[in-house]
Amino acid sequence: MERPVVLGVDVSSARLDVAVGSSGEAHQFGNDADGCTALVGLAQRGGVTLVVMEATGGLERRAWLVLSAAGLAVAVVNPRKVRNFAQAMGRLAKTDRVDALVLARFGEALSPSATLVPEPGRDTLAALLTARRGLVEARTAMRNRVRATYDPTASAHLERAAKTLAEEIAAIDGSIASAMAEIPEAKEAADRYKTVPGVGDGLAAVLVGELPELGLLDRREIAALVGIAPFNDDSGKHKGKRRIWGGRGEVRTLLYMAALVATRFNPVIREHYARMLQRNKPKKVALVACMRKLLTILNAMARHKTQWNVATAGVDD
């Protein structure tokens, strides 16, 4: 049986460094429209079955979408997993060419699943959500500077800047609403999620824009994808604490806030939280368990296209 051909693509702002399998054959293209077209040509000529690239905060999106549109399977993987794989191989050096080769070998060894391609419009929504987070962080930093500045003239400049950022956040909220209105079933899905006590506009929008797998995976898979599935740390007689790590940080952050609210106002989550505390679980552990419970509920609602129902929400899907 022929060995699958895997392309490893290391992405930077200007370049795509490409390794064809573990053969050592290397190519380099620009990270632009022409470069992506050339990459597609290389993949199609070589009978490539999988392209592997790291999630790089958005730099990979053009290549990912162009390759996927050409019918190629693309796995956008967690950089930490790839780095751990490289260390296990003894690859301690880090250059773009080496990284591309490591990605190719990672794909050959582990055969990661292709990453779900966003529906039309979801890419715009995800970009707007990312931009909004940047604006909110900038506004928070500006407000902190205002509080730390005692000179009235300097404070006035900083306050005007903070006001401008607040206006931009309000404007981008309108753009997010417009983007959601253009995505089939997006507003319906967001409204459905918001029927759950504790889930607000922010989490609903992020679930639509940045977690398209919701409803398509089982509860364990979706928890692992978000980064709230606990992993064991046991060896022999040693029984270590189970920990969560990795996953989609933006989704996890808002899910944490929603779970915190839900422990007070959502009867199912409140009961789950109380039960965990009665079992002498630390509050942080109990809250993570509530995050998983809340995500499981949302996952079931997305799969069955149902609204919040307290009678069935406590049953794991």
C-alpha positions in Angstrom: 0.0 0.0 0.0 1.4 3.4 -1.0 2.4 5.7 1.9 0.2 8.8 2.1 1.9 12.0 1.0 1.8 14.7 3.6 2.8 18.4 3.1 4.1 20.3 6.2 3.7 24.0 5.8 5.3 26.4 8.2 3.5 29.8 8.0 4.9 33.2 8.6 3.6 36.6 7.7 5.6 36.7 4.4 6.3 33.1 3.5 5.1 29.5 3.3 7.9 27.1 3.9 6.9 23.6 2.6 8.3 20.1 3.2 7.0 17.2 1.0 6.7 14.3 3.4 9.9 13.3 5.3 11.8 13.2 2.0 13.6 16.4 2.7 12.2 18.0 -0.5 11.6 21.7 0.3 9.8 24.6 -1.3 9.1 28.2 -0.4 6.2 30.4 -1.6 4.9 33.8 -0.6 2.1 34.0 1.9 -0.1 35.7 -0.7 -2.6 34.8 -3.4 0.0 33.7 -5.9 1.9 31.7 -3.3 -1.2 29.9 -2.2 -2.0 29.1 -5.8 1.5 27.7 -6.3 1.1 25.6 -3.1 -2.1 24.1 -4.4 -0.4 23.2 -7.7 2.4 21.5 -5.8 0.0 19.5 -3.7 -2.1 18.4 -6.6 0.8 17.3 -8.8 2.3 15.4 -5.9 -0.9 13.5 -5.0 -0.9 15.0 -1.5 -3.5 13.5 0.9 -3.0 15.8 3.8 -1.6 19.3 4.5 -0.5 20.1 8.1 0.1 23.6 9.4 0.1 25.2 12.8 -2.5 27.6 14.1 -0.7 30.9 14.0 -3.3 33.4 15.1 -4.7 34.0 11.6 -1.6 34.0 9.4 -2.5 30.5 8.2 -6.1 31.2 7.2 -5.5 32.3 3.6 -3.5 29.1 2.8 -5.9 26.9 4.7 -9.0 28.2 2.9 -7.4 28.2 -0.6 -6.2 24.6 -0.1 -9.5 23.5 1.3 -11.4 25.1 -1.6 -9.2 23.1 -4.0 -10.4 19.9 -2.3 -7.3 19.2 -0.2 -7.6 18.0 3.4 -5.9 20.5 5.8 -5.2 19.9 9.5 -4.6 23.1 11.4 -2.9 21.8 14.6 -1.9 23.0 18.0 1.7 24.4 18.0 2.4 22.9 21.4 1.6 19.4 20.2 4.0 19.9 17.3 6.8 21.2 19.5 6.4 18.3 21.9 6.6 16.0 18.9 9.7 17.7 17.7 11.4 17.4 21.1 10.5 13.7 21.2 12.2 13.3 17.8 15.3 15.1 19.1 14.7 18.1 16.8 15.8 20.9 19.1 16.8 23.4 16.4 14.0 25.7 15.2 14.1 27.2 11.7 11.3 27.6 9.2 12.6 24.8 7.0 13.0 22.4 10.0 9.5 23.3 11.3 8.0 22.4 7.9 9.7 19.0 8.0 8.6 18.4 11.6 5.0 19.2 10.5 5.2 16.8 7.6 6.5 14.0 9.9 3.9 14.9 12.5 1.2 14.4 9.8 2.7 11.1 8.7 3.0 9.7 12.2 -0.3 10.9 13.7 -2.7 11.5 10.7 -4.6 14.4 12.3 -8.1 14.9 11.1 -8.8 17.7 8.6 -9.9 20.9 10.3 -13.5 21.9 9.6 -13.7 24.8 7.0 -15.7 27.7 8.2 -19.0 28.4 6.4 -19.1 31.5 4.2 -19.2 34.5 6.5 -17.8 32.7 9.6 -14.3 33.7 8.7 -15.4 37.4 8.7 -17.2 36.9 12.0 -14.1 35.2 13.5 -11.9 38.1 12.4 -14.3 40.7 13.9 -14.4 38.8 17.2 -10.6 38.8 17.3 -10.5 42.5 16.4 -13.0 43.2 19.2 -10.8 41.4 21.8 -7.9 43.5 20.7 -9.9 46.7 21.1 -11.2 45.7 24.5 -7.6 44.9 25.7 -6.4 48.3 24.4 -9.3 50.1 26.1 -8.5 48.4 29.4 -4.8 49.3 29.1 -5.8 52.9 28.3 -8.1 53.2 31.3 -5.3 51.8 33.5 -3.0 54.5 32.2 -5.6 57.2 32.9 -5.8 56.0 36.5 -2.0 56.0 36.8 -1.5 59.5 35.3 -1.8 62.5 37.6 -1.0 65.2 35.1 -4.4 66.6 33.9 -3.2 67.4 30.3 -1.9 63.9 29.8 -5.0 62.4 31.4 -7.2 64.3 29.0 -5.4 62.9 26.0 -5.6 59.3 27.4 -9.3 59.7 28.2 -10.1 60.8 24.7 -8.2 57.8 23.4 -10.2 55.5 25.7 -13.4 57.1 24.5 -12.4 56.5 20.9 -11.7 52.9 21.6 -15.1 52.6 23.3 -16.8 54.0 20.2 -14.9 51.5 18.0 -16.0 48.7 20.2 -19.7 49.8 19.9 -19.2 50.0 16.1 -17.6 46.6 15.8 -20.5 45.1 17.9 -22.8 46.4 15.1 -20.5 44.8 12.5 -20.6 41.5 14.4 -24.4 41.6 14.5 -24.5 42.3 10.7 -22.0 39.5 10.0 -24.1 37.0 12.0 -27.2 38.0 10.2 -25.5 37.1 6.9 -24.6 33.5 8.0 -27.3 30.9 7.5 -28.8 29.8 10.8 -26.2 31.8 12.8 -28.6 34.2 14.5 -31.0 31.3 15.1 -28.1 29.3 16.7 -27.0 32.3 18.9 -30.5 33.0 20.1 -30.8 29.3 20.9 -27.6 29.3 23.0 -28.8 32.5 24.8 -31.8 30.7 26.2 -29.4 28.9 28.6 -29.1 30.9 31.9 -25.6 32.2 32.1 -24.9 32.4 28.3 -24.8 36.0 27.0 -24.2 37.7 23.7 -20.4 37.4 23.9 -20.2 33.6 24.4 -23.1 33.0 21.9 -21.2 34.9 19.2 -17.9 33.2 19.9 -19.6 29.8 19.8 -21.0 30.6 16.3 -17.9 32.2 15.0 -15.0 30.2 16.5 -16.5 26.8 17.5 -18.2 25.5 14.3 -17.6 21.9 15.5 -20.3 22.5 18.2 -23.0 19.8 17.7 -20.8 17.7 15.4 -18.6 16.1 18.0 -19.5 14.0 21.1 -19.1 15.6 24.6 -15.6 14.3 25.2 -14.3 15.4 21.8 -15.8 18.9 22.1 -14.4 19.3 25.7 -10.9 18.3 24.5 -11.2 20.7 21.5 -12.0 23.6 23.8 -9.3 22.6 26.3 -11.4 21.6 29.4 -11.0 17.8 29.3 -8.9 16.7 32.2 -5.8 14.6 31.5 -4.4 12.1 34.0 -0.9 12.5 35.4 -0.4 8.9 36.8 2.7 6.8 36.9 3.0 3.6 38.9 1.8 4.3 42.4 1.9 8.1 41.8 -1.5 9.6 41.3 -1.1 13.1 40.1 -3.7 15.8 39.7 -5.6 15.8 36.5 -5.1 19.0 34.5 -6.6 20.8 31.6 -4.5 22.5 28.9 -4.5 23.6 25.3 -7.6 24.1 23.3 -9.3 27.3 22.1 -8.5 29.9 24.7 -11.0 32.5 23.5 -13.9 30.0 23.8 -12.6 28.7 27.2 -12.3 32.2 28.7 -15.9 33.2 27.9 -17.2 29.7 28.9 -15.5 30.2 32.3 -17.3 33.5 32.8 -20.6 32.0 31.7 -20.2 29.0 34.1 -19.4 31.4 36.9 -22.8 33.2 36.3 -24.5 29.9 35.8 -23.5 28.6 39.2 -25.9 31.2 40.6 -28.7 31.5 38.1 -28.8 28.2 36.2 -30.5 25.5 38.3 -28.7 22.6 36.6 -25.3 24.1 36.8 -25.9 25.4 40.3 -26.9 21.9 41.5 -23.8 20.4 39.7 -21.6 22.9 41.4 -23.0 22.2 44.8 -22.7 18.5 44.4 -19.0 18.9 43.4 -18.4 21.0 46.5 -20.1 18.4 48.7 -17.6 15.9 47.4 -14.9 18.2 48.8 -13.7 19.2 45.3 -11.7 22.5 45.2 -13.8 25.4 43.9 -11.6 25.7 40.8 -12.1 22.0 40.0 -15.8 22.3 40.6 -16.0 25.3 38.3 -14.2 23.5 35.5 -16.6 20.6 35.9 -19.4 23.2 35.5 -17.8 24.5 32.3 -17.8 21.0 30.9 -21.4 20.5 31.9 -22.4 23.8 30.3 -20.5 22.9 27.1 -22.2 19.5 27.0 -25.6 21.1 27.2 -24.8 23.6 24.5 -23.3 20.8 22.3 -26.6 18.8 22.6 -28.7 21.8 21.9 -26.6 22.5 18.7 -26.9 18.9 17.6 -30.7 18.6 18.1 -31.5 22.3 17.4 -33.4 22.6 20.6 -33.7 25.4 23.1 -32.9 25.3 26.8 -35.0 22.8 28.7 -34.3 22.4 32.4 -35.9 18.9 32.4 -33.4 17.5 29.9 -30.4 19.7 30.4 -29.1 17.5 33.2 -28.8 14.5 31.0 -25.5 14.0 29.3 -25.8 13.7 25.5 
